[in-house]
C-alpha cells in the first residue's frame, strides 16, 4: 500500500521490479473533489488553459465546448512524437506508478477512472511502448507520456510479457476498457516529470549497487597489491567529518578485516604510502555516496510531487510551472559525476595492478609475459570506457534550448540527463568487472595466504564464471560473465555501507 505523496524509494523500487501498486481506500475523495471543482469553473464559462484553450503558444485560442473531447484526443495524438529505442519495461512500470500517484493527490482535475486505468495497466503487466527520446524536460515529459497515454485510449503499442501488440489489443487482452478522455485529462497525463524521474530513479538504484561493488573491488585490489588498510582508520575520517567518507572508510575496514594477506606485510614493508587510487578510496567513494544521498532526497520528493499544469487547489485553477524538471536534471547530473568518478578511480587501480613497478605482481598479471599479454588489453578497455563516461558526464542541465515558438523558452533537459546515466552505468559495470577479474588474479599470486571472508567470497564469485589466467585466451567472455554478476548485485550484496 502506497499513500499518494508519501511513497518511499524502497517501495517504488519494488514496484519497478514487479511488485503490485495498491492505493489506500480513501484516495478517490480528493480526486473527485478536484474534478468537480474543475467542472464548476468550466460551467461558469471561464477560459481555462488546456481545458478549453489551445496549448503552449496557442493558449489564447478558445475551444468551443462541443470540441473539448477532440481537443484532448488531438493533444495526445499530436504529442506522440518520440523516437529512438524503447524505454525498458521496468522503467515504464515506474512511470505508470509515478503518474498514478501524482494524479491521485487530487490536484489535477481528472476523474478517478484515469488513475484506475493506469493502475489496471500495472496490474495486468501491460507496459506501453515508449520511445526514449523526445523530451526536453519542461512542460513535462510530453512526447514519452503521450506514447503512454495512447495505450490508455486504445492506440499506440504495448508489451504484455515479451509480446508487443497494438494498444487496443493489449487493453483487450488485459480486460481494460479504453479510456475516453474528459476535459484536461489528456493534458494531465502528458504534463509532468514522471519519465525523467523514473529514469533517474532507476539509475540511482543501479548506482547504489555499483558503488557497493566498487568498494568491494577496491578492497580486493588493496589486498592484491599488498596495500595498507591504515588510510581507512576511523580517526582519520572523523577529523574531516564528511558523512559519506566516514561510511566508505567503515565499509572498507569491514571488507579487509581478518585478511591474512594484510597481516603478512604489516611489519617490515618498506613502502610508506600507497597510490591515491588505493589510499583515497574513502574520500572519492564517500563523496559519491553523499552525492547519491542528496540525489535520492530530491528524486523522492519529485516522485511524490504533482507536476502537471494547471492545478486545482482550493477550488482555484492555477497555472504554474511544476512541470519544469530542473531538480531532476541537477540530480541526474550529480549522479553522472559519481558514476564517472567511480569508474575513473577503478581504472587507476586496474592500471596499478598490471604495472609491476607499482603492484609488485607479474607484469599484466600473467606469468611467462611476452608470450602472454595477460590483462594488457583489459586495462585498455577500461580506459576507453572511462573516457566515454567522462564525456557523458558533461552536465545536461546547462543546455537549455527554447521550444514551442519561444513560449517554453527555458527547459531542463532532465530526460536526456537521466537517460544517459544508463549508458554510464553499463560502462561502469564493465570497468568494475575488469577490476574484479584483475584483483582476483592478483590475489592468487599471494597463495596460500587468504584474504578476508568477504573478499574470498567475491573471489569465488569471479572464479565461478571465469577461470584463472594461466595462458592467453579470449578475454571478452570473462568480462561479460563477471559484468552480469555485477549487474545482478551479486557483489553489492557482500558490502555493508551503514
Secondary structure by P-SEA (a helix, b strand, c coil): ccccccccaaaaaaaaabbbbbcccccaaaaaaaaaaaaaaaaaccccccccccccccccccccccaaaaaaaaaaaaacccccccccaaaaaaaaaaaaaaaacccccccaaaaaaaaaaaaaccccccccccccccccccaaaaaaaaaaaccbbbbcccccccaaaaaaaacccccccccaaaaaaaccaaaaaaaaaaaaaaaaaaaaaaaaaaaaaaaaaccccccccaaaaaaaccaaaaaaaaaaaaaacccccccccccccccccccccccaaaaaaaaaaaaaaaaaaaaaaaaaccccccccccccccccccccaaaaaaaaaaaaaaaaaaaaaaaaaaaaaaccccccccccccccccccccaaaaaaaaaaaaaaaaaaacccccccccccccccccccaaaaaaaaaaaaaaaaaaaaaaaaaaaaaaaaaaccccccaaaaaaaaaaaaccccccccccaaaaaaaaaaaaaacccccccccc
